Amino acid sequence: MSVERTHAGHQTRYALRDGAALVCALTFGGPAGEPAAWKILLPGPGGTEDLYGTERFLRPDARQLRAWLSPIVGAGNAAELAGAVDGEPPLTSAWDGHGSG
């Protein structure tokens, strides 16, 4: 498993991959002028990515992300994503990584 982090516009994306296959993607951000949100996307039919859930955390920490993501993507995948976010927080002005809210 590996996590690939990319940033475009007002959004940071963490794609969890098993080899070349996308397992899930976690994004943070949103359009300018709108509140930033976390979104978890799961692979869908025909190569699409389906929105599974969204969450707004004031200042999330790895524990909060794992708790939210574990029922959706499993504990191991949630830990991989939370670790990636903790190691390289989103590049957006909406991010405030100073502890849990």
C-alpha positions as CSV (number, residue, x, y, z in Angstrom):
1,M,0.0,0.0,0.0
2,S,1.1,3.5,-0.7
3,V,-0.4,7.0,-0.3
4,E,0.1,9.5,-3.1
5,R,-0.4,13.2,-2.1
6,T,-1.3,15.8,-4.7
7,H,-2.5,19.4,-4.5
8,A,-4.5,21.3,-7.1
9,G,-6.3,24.6,-6.5
10,H,-7.9,24.6,-3.1
11,Q,-7.8,20.8,-2.7
12,T,-5.3,18.3,-1.3
13,R,-5.8,14.7,-2.3
14,Y,-4.4,11.5,-0.6
15,A,-4.9,8.5,-2.9
16,L,-4.4,5.1,-1.2
17,R,-3.1,2.6,-3.8
18,D,-2.5,-1.1,-3.8
19,G,0.0,-1.3,-6.6
20,A,-1.7,0.6,-9.5
21,A,-5.2,0.0,-8.2
22,L,-6.9,2.8,-6.3
23,V,-8.2,1.6,-2.9
24,C,-9.8,5.0,-1.9
25,A,-9.0,8.7,-2.0
26,L,-9.3,11.2,0.8
27,T,-9.5,14.9,-0.1
28,F,-9.5,18.1,1.9
29,G,-10.5,21.5,0.7
30,G,-13.2,22.8,-1.6
31,P,-14.1,25.7,-3.9
32,A,-12.9,29.1,-2.9
33,G,-15.4,30.8,-0.6
34,E,-16.9,27.6,0.7
35,P,-16.1,25.8,4.0
36,A,-13.4,23.2,3.5
37,A,-14.4,19.6,4.1
38,W,-12.9,16.1,4.1
39,K,-14.3,13.7,1.5
40,I,-13.7,10.0,1.2
41,L,-14.1,8.6,-2.3
42,L,-14.3,4.9,-3.2
43,P,-13.7,3.3,-6.6
44,G,-16.9,3.0,-8.6
45,P,-17.9,1.4,-11.9
46,G,-16.0,2.2,-15.1
47,G,-13.1,3.9,-13.3
48,T,-15.3,6.5,-11.5
49,E,-14.7,7.7,-7.9
50,D,-17.9,7.7,-5.9
51,L,-18.3,10.1,-2.9
52,Y,-19.0,7.9,0.1
53,G,-19.0,10.5,2.9
54,T,-18.0,14.0,4.0
55,E,-17.0,15.4,7.3
56,R,-16.0,18.8,8.7
57,F,-13.5,18.8,11.5
58,L,-12.4,22.1,13.1
59,R,-8.8,20.8,13.5
60,P,-8.6,17.1,13.0
61,D,-5.9,14.9,14.3
62,A,-4.9,11.4,13.2
63,R,-7.2,9.8,15.9
64,Q,-10.3,11.6,14.6
65,L,-9.5,10.8,11.0
66,R,-9.0,7.1,11.9
67,A,-12.2,7.0,13.9
68,W,-14.2,8.5,11.0
69,L,-12.6,6.5,8.2
70,S,-12.3,3.0,9.9
71,P,-15.9,2.0,9.4
72,I,-15.7,3.1,5.7
73,V,-12.3,1.8,4.5
74,G,-11.2,-0.5,7.3
75,A,-8.8,0.1,10.2
76,G,-5.6,-0.5,8.3
77,N,-6.5,1.8,5.4
78,A,-7.7,4.4,7.8
79,A,-4.4,4.3,9.6
80,E,-2.4,4.7,6.3
81,L,-4.5,7.7,5.3
82,A,-4.4,9.4,8.8
83,G,-0.6,8.8,8.9
84,A,-0.1,10.4,5.5
85,V,-2.2,13.4,6.5
86,D,-0.3,13.8,9.8
87,G,3.0,13.5,8.0
88,E,2.1,16.0,5.2
89,P,-0.9,18.1,6.1
90,P,-3.1,19.7,3.3
91,L,-1.7,22.7,1.5
92,T,-4.7,25.0,1.9
93,S,-5.5,28.1,3.9
94,A,-8.5,26.4,5.4
95,W,-6.2,23.9,7.2
96,D,-5.4,24.4,10.9
97,G,-3.3,21.5,12.1
98,H,-2.8,22.8,15.7
99,G,-4.2,19.9,17.7
100,S,-7.7,18.6,17.9
101,G,-10.7,20.9,18.0
